[in-house]
Amino acid sequence: MNLLGVLDISASALTAERQRAEVLASNLANAQTTQTAKGGPYQRQLVVFGTRKAARSTFANAFADFSDRYAQGVEVKRVVPDPTPAVQRFEPGHPDADNQGYVAYPAVDPIEEMVNLMGAARSYELNVAAVQATKNMISQSLQILS
Amino acid sequence: MSWIETPNIEKLSKYLDLAAFRQTLIASNLANVDTPGYRTRDIDFEGEMRRAEERVGSDAAPPRPFEVAGLMERPDGNNVNLDRESMLLARTQLQFRLGVELLRQEFQGISTAIKEGS
């Protein structure tokens, strides 16, 4: 059974959680953005996670064994825009106000984003703990011969 | 089985294999803690160990992972329980260490015999 492959699983989770944190940070940063490249207010982005078979080089494939079939990492499958309509606020003086004086703001709730960000940070920590545990096991297995 | 492979060594290597395989499943469960629809998977460690002991000498049968039943499911269909996985992570680590330690002593015994106790 391949303990080095276990590190790949945890690493995939670290990558995915980091990407999630990046998207959440950009949502937070653009909570008040009313002008974007494609026009209109910023649209909140959501990440969709899915399981992933560990990607293997042909070299590693030579050592692939039974346990690899059950190794399931994670990846960001898609980043989709949140379909929630923009929030209309009455600000007649604003340069982006429509002719009734309403400005369309992104439907970003900073509290919700912060909670999700904390979740991403915790999941990241959790997988770091799994990496540590696996690393310990690998270095212990080297002691069999000592 | 050659003279250098005692039955204990075979059992212990199976024990280590199982611990490493369980570690694969735990790492997968932890990696997918935020994946919608993911189901927790595990093996029956004692059962697999017993099965392996019955088959000592013959070809090893691969362990059979299953989806764990009776865990609380979140609305997105994911049922990974962090407390359960953290506990298993710690336990598997200790089991692995125990296996390594016992295996090491087994080899040391053989080594002592080779060197005639010197």
Interface residues (C-beta under 8 A of the other chain):
Chain A: M1 N2 L3 G5 V6 I9 S10 S12 A13 A16 E17 R20 V48 F49 G50 T51 F66 S67 Y70 A71 Q72 G73 V74 G119 A120 S123 L126 N127 A129 A130 A133 T134 N136 M137 Q140 S141 Q143 I144 L145 S146
Chain B: L16 D17 A19 A20 F21 Q23 T24 L25 I26 A27 S28 L30 A31 N32 V33 D34 T35 P36 Y38 R41 P62 P65 L82 S86 L89 A90 T92 Q93 F96 R97 V100 L103 R104 F107
